[in-house]
Amino acid sequence: MSESFDQFIARTTAKPRPLPVWGSALLFLSVFFLLQMGYEACRGTWVEYLVVGDLTVKTTATLIRTLTPEVDVQALGNQLAAPGGGIRVMKGCEGT
C-alpha cells in the first residue's frame, strides 16, 4: 500500500457519520424493549425490591424529610407513610 502518512492520518481520524433518524429510532426502541423485558422478568426478585423499595421509596422519603422536615415521613418497604396519609408505590409507578 503506497499511502502517505498524511493520508493515513486523514483516513484514521475521520469523524464517524451519525446514524440516520430511522436508525437512531430503531436502536432506541430495541434497547428500550430489551431493558423493559428484562425488568419485567425480575418481578418478585431482589431487583424489583431494590428499584422500588430502596432506589425509589427511600430516596423519596429522604428528599421529603430534607425539603419539609416537619413532615415525619417514613419509608416502609414500598410505602411512604406519614401522619394523616401515605402512598404505596407499585411496580410501574416508580418511573421506569
N, C-alpha and C positions, 0 to 999 in steps of 0.2 A: 504494500500500500504506500503510495507516494503522497502522503498528506503532510502538510507543513504543521509546525507547532501551533501557529495562529489558527489554522483551520481546525485542528484538534480541539483547542480551547473553545472556539466558537461552537463546535458541534456538541461538546460535553456540557457547556454552560447555558445552552438554550433554555428559555423558560418553557415549562410544560403548558400545553394548551388546556384551558379549563374544560370540564365536561359540558356537553350541551344541556339545555334545560331539561329535556326529557330524560337524559342520563342521570342528572342530579336528582330528579324526582323519583326515578326508579331505584336509585341507590338508597335514598331516604326511606321510601316505603318498604324496601327489603329489610333494612336494618331495624326499622320500627316494628314490623311484624315479627321478626325473629326475637327481638327483645320482649315484645308483648307475649308471645307464645311461651318463651322461657319463664317469664314471671308468672304466667297462668299455671305452668307446670309446677311451680313452687307453692301452690296453695296448701296451707296447713303445715308447712315446714318452717324451720327456723328462719328462712329467708323472708317469708311473709311477716313473721313476728318482728324481725329486725327492721324491715321497711316501715310497717305500720306502727308498731309499738315504740321502738327506740328512735328511729330517724324522724318520724313524723310527730307522734304524740308527745314524747319527752322534749323534743326541740320546741314544739309549740308552747308547752307548759312553761318552759324556761323563758321563752320570749314574752309570754303574757306576764309572768312574775316580774320580769325586768321592766316592762313598759308600764304596768299597773300593779305595783307591789301591794296595794290594798286589797286586791282580789286574790284570795287564797286558793289558787287552782292547783290541783294535784293530777299527776299522770298515773292512771291505774290501768295498765295493760293497753287496751285500745280505746280508753275513755279519758276524757278531760272532765274532772269532777270539780265543781266549785259550789260554794254556798248559794242556794237558790236555783241551781240547774247544772247542766253539763252537756256534753256531746259525746257520742260514740262514733269513732272513725272506722268505717268499714272498708274492706278491700275494694279498691277502685275509686274511693273518695279521698285518697291521700295524695292525689295529684299525678299519679303515674299515667 
